[in-house]
Amino acid sequence: MNVTAEVFDTTACLALYTGMTQAPDLRGTARRLFDAAITAADPAQAVKRGFATAPLPPPKPGGRTFLIAIGKAAPAMLEAALKAIPDAHAAVAVTHHENTASLHGAEIWRAGHPVPDDAGAQAARHVTGLLSEAKEADRVVALISGGGSALLPAPPVGVSLGEKARLNDLLLSAGLDIVKMNLVRQQVSRLKGGGFLRLAAPAPVHAYLLSDVIGDDLRAIASGPTARSIGTAKDAISILKNNGIWDATPPSIQSHLQKAQTVPIRHAPDATNTLVGSNRMSLDAMMQAAQDLELNAKIVSDRLTGDVSDAARAVLSELTPKSETTALLFGGETTVRLSGSGRGGRNQELALRVAAGAPETLTNWAFLSGGTDGRDGPTDAAGGLVDAGTLPRIAAAGKDAQALLFDNDSYTALAASGDLLMTGATGTNVADVQVLLIAP
């Protein structure tokens, strides 16, 4: 897909956009549908639903309750749990730095995401210490949401946090899907892939999960702390080699994985895992909101995954003339293979690619791609909201859209056109959603 390199006349560009009288309404509608997705993923309501559908058994006589929340939605999930269990022995939430929520009666640890940091390592040591205290009569309630994988880095002996962060950078830059990334992460952690369960044993673990993983594989949500491993050390080595990043993997991690191949697999104890929210639930809420607005609405795909360029082509194939205002909805999580040094995220790049590939003959459309956590990649934007005026506005700002796209610098491009989707941290995370609105 090519981005036009034509140098636009600034006055003509702005006049063209001004003539698109329906675009502002479409943009506002796209944001309303996105907000409906966020509301449906409200973590407090999700926990309440979970406790209602899968009630917690009481602890044994003399037993204590440990409440441990991990992920971008951790504070809100923990707040809801504390209302139901106000006498918990321990209540801890580990979330990302941008989530500034406070919670009386609980400890809140903030850590780096998507790249692990020292704060996360300290939080991991605290959590592992609490789990090690749990006895058979106790019960551990785990509240898991997306982002937990990076937030609790607990590398094995011999692997430093910096080396694990380097591995995480390699996985992100290789454009691996979330399942493959989490398979590798599980093999380089004491908490992931059921490690949480092994540390808590013999105390029973009851987990309530807000899924950011397409397909809702419990082993992949936050790298599966309360589920069994996705794969083995041998599988992790194969993924690293097949994607050309084995040689760049720190030697300590190579050594750990090679040694782990020779150790008998120790399966994690069973846990009670309950799914309380997901991307599909948010898509259904968007569909209902679109119908309430009397739009012709359709969920095109709840599996918009893979390389962002392929996802853009899939969206663009739906960008055709309509006889009535139509809302086409997507959900998923794409990947970006980095070749440039720019700044952005998968949602911003998807939005820019759609704007770049849209037919010039269509003017009344808008496309939103956003992360439900309110953060897209290492930026302060949730994604992008583009329309037929995006490329002209980028040109009018003196920027080269083609060069910026090739440099993976979608943030700069969309900032120039005023098309960054800015929400701040939402306190939840159920992957990404997209809205394509087309008016006659």
GIJOMO-V849192 format. One line per field, one symbol per residue. phi: phi as a letter, one per 30 degrees, with the letter a starting at -180 (. if undefined). psi: psi as a letter, one per 40 degrees, with the letter a starting at -180 (. if undefined). Layout:
phi=???
psi=???
//
This chain:
phi=.ccdcedddedddddeddddddeedddddeddddddddddcedddddedddddbedddddeidccccbcbkdceddddedddddbdcedbbbbcbdeddcecadibccccbdadcdbdddddddddddddddddcdddbcccccbejddddbdbddejcdddddddddddddddidddddddedeedbaccdhjdeddddecddcccbbcdccdjhdddcdhiidcbdddabddddddddddcibddddeeddededddddccedcddddbccbdcaadddddddddddddddicdbaddacbdbidddddddddddcdbebdbdbcccbbladbbddbccdcladddddddddddcddddcbcabbcbbdddibcidbccdlbbcadcddedddddiccedddddchcdddddddcicddcbiddibabicbbbccbcd
psi=hihheihihdddddddddegdeddddddddddddddddddehdddddddddddgihiiiiheiihhhhhhadedddddddddddgefidihhhhaideheiihheihhhhiihehiiddddddddddddddddhideiihhhhhiieddddghgiihehidddddddddddddefiidddddddddefiedifeddddddhehihhihhhhehhefhdedhfffdfiiidaiddddddddddefeddehhdddddddddddehhhhiiiiihhhheiiddddddddddddddefihihhdhffgaahdddddddddeegiiieihhhhiiiahiihhheaeahaidddddddddddeihdehdgiihhhiheeehhafieieaihiaeedddddddefihddddddeffdddddddefehhheiheeihfaiiihhhhi.
//
